[in-house]
Amino acid sequence: MKVYSVGGAVRDELLGLPVKDRDYVVVGAGPEEMVRLGFRPVGKDFPVFLHPQTHEEYALARTERKVARGYHGFEFFAAPEVTLEQDLARRDLTINAIARDDHGGLIDPFGGAADLKARVLRHVSPAFAEDPVRILRVARFAARFGFAIAPETHVLMRKMVQEGEADALVAERVWQEVARGLMECKPSRMFEVLRDCGALARVMPEIDALFAAGGAATALRALDAAAQAQGPLEVRFAALARALDPLAVEALADRLRAPAACRDLGLLAARHANALADAAQLDAGGLLELLDAADAWRRPERFAELIAAALAGETGAEAARSRLDRALRAAQAVKTGDIARAAGNPAEIRSRIDAARLEAVRRAFDAG
């Protein structure tokens, strides 16, 4: 029985990056021996075990065979006779098919270390084409590392799309990869890669339409600006979605089954981004309309996220943000409870609160 560190941990060590999680492959053992040694089985589709002390994942070396369309259509074979090289051969990219033994030695049968130095994403074998999720993974790794895609891998990805493999992707799996890609340092690269191989039109046609209409450059610049500012997932999604029509945002969120927070912020950005970007020129009435429309009174934290998404990458963003913040603070200082107690019916209460807030905003800017 031999144990090897594999995959992302080895890759990130070679790149000089911090390692968050380690995965291990066990060669020469079966499930019974793992249980006897105190490992706890957790895998359903293939044998994966948790170490009794560290709780890190140890997977038995395995091979896989495509038996049906899509990324669920695989049969796995795990047995003591499966070699480390056979296990590495089933992986997606050469940079993820490197192992390290317990003495620190590298096992790199597919040239992953050389591809790391050359900053290239290259598929391990033709079996790459059997799993359409790998198209999304390549795009995500391109966004993370800024690596080029090997020409032969790009050709294979295009062929997969043309043969309908990308059509087998389900929304939950697409969103999982897209959400991770949005959180990379240059998320625009993910969309460029998917566009270049034709997959974007299949999985996110609303974003693909931006490329066709010539509006992608602005949207991707906003997305990268939100990433550079270390915005959360909702802000990054909304920074991209603000270039879309609200109906397209709804369609995109439904297609991806995006979380409600992403959907809601994306819709607000699509509806109000232009007005928010022009906030430095708005008068008190216009600012109050924006605050009302964005429900800034009840959701000030979301309004801050909306500003971040709407102004990401915009010239004059600081002036617009300053004016919006000042208007919000002035309006929030209005004692709405006192007005409600002194007024009569709900319509009168609303009217008086609106008037008081408008006057407060006007005074704030008149005071300089």
C-alpha positions as CSV (number, residue, x, y, z in Angstrom):
1,M,0.0,0.0,0.0
2,K,1.4,3.4,-1.0
3,V,-0.1,6.9,-0.5
4,Y,0.5,9.9,-2.8
5,S,-0.5,13.5,-2.5
6,V,-2.2,14.5,-5.8
7,G,-3.9,17.2,-7.8
8,G,-4.3,20.8,-6.7
9,A,-2.1,20.6,-3.6
10,V,0.9,19.5,-5.6
11,R,0.1,22.0,-8.4
12,D,-0.2,24.9,-6.0
13,E,3.0,23.9,-4.2
14,L,4.9,24.0,-7.4
15,L,3.4,27.4,-8.2
16,G,4.4,28.7,-4.7
17,L,0.8,29.2,-3.7
18,P,-0.7,28.4,-0.3
19,V,-2.3,24.9,-0.1
20,K,-5.7,24.9,1.4
21,D,-6.8,21.2,1.0
22,R,-4.9,18.1,0.3
23,D,-6.1,15.0,-1.5
24,Y,-4.5,11.6,-1.5
25,V,-4.5,8.6,-3.7
26,V,-4.0,5.1,-2.2
27,V,-2.4,2.5,-4.4
28,G,-2.4,-1.2,-3.6
29,A,-5.2,-1.3,-1.1
30,G,-8.9,-2.2,-1.1
31,P,-11.9,-0.9,0.9
32,E,-11.5,-3.6,3.6
33,E,-7.9,-2.7,4.4
34,M,-8.8,1.0,4.6
35,V,-11.6,0.3,7.1
36,R,-9.3,-2.0,9.1
37,L,-6.8,0.9,9.3
38,G,-9.4,3.1,10.8
39,F,-10.4,5.1,7.7
40,R,-14.1,6.1,7.5
41,P,-15.8,5.5,4.1
42,V,-17.7,8.4,2.7
43,G,-17.8,7.9,-1.1
44,K,-20.9,6.7,-2.9
45,D,-19.8,6.6,-6.5
46,F,-16.3,5.5,-5.8
47,P,-14.3,4.6,-2.6
48,V,-13.2,7.7,-0.7
49,F,-12.2,7.5,2.9
50,L,-11.5,10.1,5.7
51,H,-8.3,9.8,7.7
52,P,-9.1,8.9,11.3
53,Q,-7.0,11.8,12.7
54,T,-6.7,14.5,10.0
55,H,-10.1,13.8,8.3
56,E,-8.4,14.5,5.0
57,E,-9.7,12.6,1.9
58,Y,-8.0,9.4,0.7
59,A,-9.3,7.9,-2.5
60,L,-8.5,4.5,-3.8
61,A,-6.7,4.6,-7.2
62,R,-9.3,4.1,-9.9
63,T,-10.0,4.1,-13.6
64,E,-13.2,5.3,-15.3
65,R,-15.0,4.4,-18.4
66,K,-17.6,6.4,-20.3
67,V,-20.9,4.5,-20.6
68,A,-23.5,7.2,-21.3
69,R,-23.9,10.8,-22.4
70,G,-23.2,13.7,-20.0
71,Y,-21.0,13.9,-16.9
72,H,-23.0,11.3,-14.9
73,G,-22.4,8.5,-17.5
74,F,-19.2,6.9,-16.0
75,E,-18.4,3.6,-14.5
76,F,-15.5,3.5,-12.0
77,F,-13.2,0.7,-11.2
78,A,-11.1,0.8,-8.0
79,A,-8.9,-2.2,-7.1
80,P,-5.4,-2.8,-5.6
81,E,-4.0,-3.5,-9.0
82,V,-4.9,0.0,-10.4
83,T,-1.6,1.9,-10.7
84,L,-0.9,5.5,-9.9
85,E,-0.3,6.4,-13.5
86,Q,-3.7,4.9,-14.5
87,D,-5.3,7.0,-11.8
88,L,-3.5,10.2,-13.0
89,A,-4.4,9.4,-16.6
90,R,-8.2,9.9,-15.9
91,R,-7.6,13.5,-14.7
92,D,-8.5,16.6,-16.8
93,L,-5.3,18.7,-17.2
94,T,-1.7,17.8,-17.0
95,I,-1.1,20.4,-14.2
96,N,-3.7,18.5,-12.1
97,A,-2.1,15.1,-12.9
98,I,1.0,15.4,-10.8
99,A,1.6,13.3,-7.7
100,R,4.1,13.5,-4.8
101,D,5.3,10.5,-2.8
102,D,5.9,10.4,0.9
103,H,9.6,11.2,0.3
104,G,8.7,14.4,-1.6
105,G,9.5,13.0,-5.1
106,L,7.3,14.0,-8.0
107,I,5.6,11.6,-10.2
108,D,4.7,13.5,-13.4
109,P,4.0,11.1,-16.3
110,F,2.2,13.7,-18.5
111,G,4.5,16.7,-18.2
112,G,2.4,18.8,-15.9
113,A,5.4,20.5,-14.2
114,A,6.6,21.7,-17.7
115,D,3.2,23.0,-18.5
116,L,3.1,24.9,-15.2
117,K,6.4,26.6,-16.1
118,A,5.1,27.3,-19.6
119,R,1.7,28.6,-18.2
120,V,-0.3,26.3,-20.4
121,L,-3.5,24.4,-19.8
122,R,-3.4,21.1,-21.6
123,H,-5.6,18.0,-21.5
124,V,-4.1,14.7,-20.3
125,S,-5.7,12.4,-22.8
126,P,-8.6,12.2,-25.3
127,A,-10.7,11.0,-22.4
128,F,-11.0,14.7,-21.5
129,A,-13.8,14.8,-24.1
130,E,-15.9,12.4,-22.1
131,D,-16.8,14.9,-19.4
132,P,-18.3,18.3,-20.5
133,V,-17.7,19.8,-17.0
134,R,-14.1,19.9,-18.0
135,I,-14.9,22.7,-20.5
136,L,-16.0,24.8,-17.6
137,R,-13.1,23.8,-15.4
138,V,-10.6,24.9,-18.1
139,A,-12.3,28.2,-18.4
140,R,-12.2,28.6,-14.6
141,F,-8.5,27.7,-14.3
142,A,-7.7,30.2,-17.1
143,A,-9.4,32.9,-15.0
144,R,-7.5,31.8,-11.9
145,F,-4.0,31.5,-13.3
146,G,-4.1,33.5,-16.5
147,F,-2.6,30.5,-18.4
148,A,-3.0,30.0,-22.1
149,I,-4.9,27.0,-23.5
150,A,-3.0,24.6,-25.6
151,P,-4.2,24.7,-29.2
152,E,-5.0,21.0,-29.2
153,T,-7.1,21.4,-26.0
154,H,-9.0,24.3,-27.6
155,V,-9.7,22.3,-30.7
156,L,-11.0,19.4,-28.5
157,M,-13.2,21.8,-26.5
158,R,-14.8,23.2,-29.6
159,K,-15.4,19.7,-30.9
160,M,-17.1,18.7,-27.7
161,V,-19.5,21.7,-28.0
162,Q,-20.2,21.0,-31.6
163,E,-21.0,17.4,-30.8
164,G,-23.5,18.4,-28.1
165,E,-21.6,17.4,-25.0
166,A,-22.1,20.8,-23.4
167,D,-25.9,20.4,-23.9
168,A,-25.8,17.6,-21.3
169,L,-24.6,20.0,-18.5
170,V,-27.2,20.6,-15.8
171,A,-27.8,24.0,-14.2
172,E,-26.5,23.1,-10.7
173,R,-23.2,21.9,-12.1
174,V,-22.8,24.9,-14.4
175,W,-23.5,27.3,-11.6
176,Q,-21.1,25.6,-9.3
177,E,-18.3,26.2,-11.8
178,V,-19.4,29.6,-12.8
179,A,-19.7,30.8,-9.2
180,R,-16.2,29.6,-8.5
181,G,-15.0,31.3,-11.7
182,L,-16.6,34.6,-10.8
183,M,-14.5,34.5,-7.6
184,E,-11.2,34.2,-9.4
185,C,-8.8,37.1,-9.8
186,K,-9.7,37.8,-13.4
187,P,-13.2,36.3,-14.0
188,S,-13.6,37.9,-17.5
189,R,-11.1,35.3,-18.8
190,M,-13.6,32.5,-18.0
191,F,-16.3,34.0,-20.3
192,E,-13.8,34.7,-23.0
193,V,-12.6,31.1,-23.0
194,L,-16.2,29.8,-23.1
195,R,-17.1,32.2,-25.9
196,D,-14.0,31.1,-27.9
197,C,-15.0,27.4,-27.8
198,G,-18.7,28.0,-28.4
199,A,-19.8,26.8,-25.0
200,L,-21.0,30.2,-23.8
201,A,-23.9,30.2,-26.2
202,R,-25.0,26.8,-24.8
203,V,-24.8,27.5,-21.1
204,M,-25.2,31.3,-20.8
205,P,-26.8,32.6,-24.1
206,E,-27.7,35.9,-22.4
207,I,-24.0,36.6,-21.8
208,D,-23.1,35.3,-25.3
209,A,-25.5,37.8,-26.7
210,L,-23.5,40.6,-25.2
211,F,-20.5,39.5,-27.2
212,A,-22.6,39.4,-30.4
213,A,-24.0,42.9,-29.7
214,G,-20.5,44.4,-28.9
215,G,-21.3,45.1,-25.2
216,A,-19.2,42.4,-23.6
217,A,-16.0,44.5,-23.2
218,T,-17.8,47.0,-20.9
219,A,-19.5,44.2,-18.9
220,L,-16.3,42.2,-18.5
221,R,-14.3,45.3,-17.5
222,A,-16.9,46.0,-14.7
223,L,-16.7,42.3,-13.6
224,D,-12.9,42.5,-13.3
225,A,-13.1,45.8,-11.5
226,A,-15.5,44.2,-8.9
227,A,-13.1,41.3,-8.6
228,Q,-10.1,43.6,-8.1
229,A,-12.1,45.3,-5.3
230,Q,-12.6,41.8,-3.8
231,G,-16.4,42.1,-4.1
232,P,-18.5,39.1,-2.9
233,L,-20.2,36.7,-5.3
234,E,-23.4,38.7,-5.5
235,V,-21.6,42.0,-6.4
236,R,-19.6,40.3,-9.1
237,F,-22.6,38.6,-10.6
238,A,-24.5,42.0,-10.6
239,A,-21.5,43.8,-12.1
240,L,-21.7,41.5,-15.0
241,A,-25.5,41.4,-15.2
242,R,-26.0,45.2,-15.1
243,A,-25.3,45.3,-18.9
244,L,-28.3,43.0,-19.5
245,D,-32.0,43.8,-19.9
246,P,-33.8,42.9,-16.7
247,L,-35.7,40.2,-18.5
248,A,-32.4,38.7,-19.6
249,V,-31.1,38.8,-16.0
250,E,-34.2,36.8,-14.9
251,A,-33.7,34.3,-17.7
252,L,-30.0,33.9,-16.8
253,A,-30.6,33.5,-13.1
254,D,-33.3,31.0,-13.8
255,R,-31.1,29.1,-16.3
256,L,-28.3,28.8,-13.8
257,R,-30.5,28.5,-10.8
258,A,-28.5,31.2,-9.2
259,P,-29.1,32.0,-5.5
260,A,-31.8,34.6,-4.8
261,A,-29.2,37.1,-3.5
262,C,-27.4,37.1,-6.9
263,R,-30.6,37.2,-8.9
264,D,-32.1,40.2,-6.8
265,L,-28.9,42.2,-6.9
266,G,-28.4,41.5,-10.6
267,L,-32.0,42.8,-11.4
268,L,-31.4,45.9,-9.3
269,A,-28.2,46.6,-11.1
270,A,-29.8,46.1,-14.5
271,R,-32.6,48.5,-13.7
272,H,-30.6,51.2,-11.9
273,A,-26.9,51.0,-12.9
274,N,-27.1,53.9,-15.3
275,A,-28.9,56.2,-12.9
276,L,-26.4,55.3,-10.1
277,A,-23.5,56.0,-12.4
278,D,-25.0,59.4,-13.0
279,A,-25.7,60.1,-9.4
280,A,-23.2,63.0,-9.2
281,Q,-25.5,64.9,-11.5
282,L,-28.8,64.0,-9.9
283,D,-30.8,66.5,-7.8
284,A,-32.3,65.7,-4.4
285,G,-35.5,64.4,-6.0
286,G,-33.7,62.0,-8.3
287,L,-31.5,60.7,-5.6
288,L,-34.5,60.0,-3.4
289,E,-36.2,58.1,-6.2
290,L,-33.1,55.9,-6.5
291,L,-33.0,55.2,-2.8
292,D,-36.7,54.3,-2.8
293,A,-36.4,52.1,-5.9
294,A,-33.5,50.2,-4.4
295,D,-35.2,49.9,-1.0
296,A,-32.2,51.5,0.6
297,W,-34.2,52.2,3.8
298,R,-34.8,48.6,4.8
299,R,-31.8,47.0,3.0
300,P,-28.9,49.5,3.4
301,E,-26.3,46.6,3.2
302,R,-27.8,45.5,-0.2
303,F,-27.8,49.1,-1.4
304,A,-24.1,49.3,-0.6
305,E,-23.6,46.1,-2.7
306,L,-25.7,47.6,-5.5
307,I,-23.5,50.7,-5.5
308,A,-20.4,48.5,-5.7
309,A,-21.8,46.5,-8.6
310,A,-23.2,49.5,-10.5
311,L,-20.1,51.7,-10.2
312,A,-17.4,49.0,-10.7
313,G,-15.0,50.2,-13.4
314,E,-16.9,53.4,-13.9
315,T,-15.1,56.8,-14.2
316,G,-16.3,59.2,-11.7
317,A,-17.4,56.4,-9.4
318,E,-16.1,58.1,-6.2
319,A,-18.1,61.3,-6.9
320,A,-21.3,59.2,-7.5
321,R,-20.7,57.0,-4.4
322,S,-20.0,60.1,-2.2
323,R,-23.3,61.8,-3.3
324,L,-25.3,58.6,-2.8
325,D,-23.9,58.0,0.6
326,R,-24.5,61.6,1.7
327,A,-28.1,61.4,0.5
328,L,-28.7,58.2,2.2
329,R,-27.3,59.4,5.5
330,A,-29.4,62.5,5.4
331,A,-32.6,60.6,4.6
332,Q,-31.9,58.0,7.3
333,A,-31.7,60.8,9.9
334,V,-35.4,61.6,9.4
335,K,-37.4,60.3,12.4
336,T,-40.0,58.3,10.6
337,G,-41.5,57.0,13.8
338,D,-42.4,60.5,15.0
339,I,-44.0,61.3,11.7
340,A,-46.0,58.1,11.7
341,R,-47.3,58.8,15.2
342,A,-48.4,62.3,14.2
343,A,-49.9,61.5,10.9
344,G,-53.2,59.8,10.1
345,N,-53.8,57.2,7.4
346,P,-50.9,55.2,5.7
347,A,-51.0,57.3,2.6
348,E,-50.6,60.5,4.6
349,I,-47.7,58.9,6.6
350,R,-45.9,57.9,3.4
351,S,-46.4,61.4,1.9
352,R,-45.0,63.1,5.0
353,I,-42.0,60.8,5.2
354,D,-41.2,61.3,1.6
355,A,-41.4,65.1,2.0
356,A,-39.3,65.0,5.1
357,R,-36.6,62.9,3.5
358,L,-36.6,65.1,0.4
359,E,-36.1,68.2,2.5
360,A,-33.3,66.5,4.5
361,V,-31.5,65.6,1.3
362,R,-31.8,69.1,0.0
363,R,-30.5,70.6,3.2
364,A,-27.5,68.2,3.2
365,F,-26.4,69.5,-0.2
366,D,-27.3,73.1,0.3
367,A,-25.1,73.0,3.4
368,G,-22.2,72.1,1.1
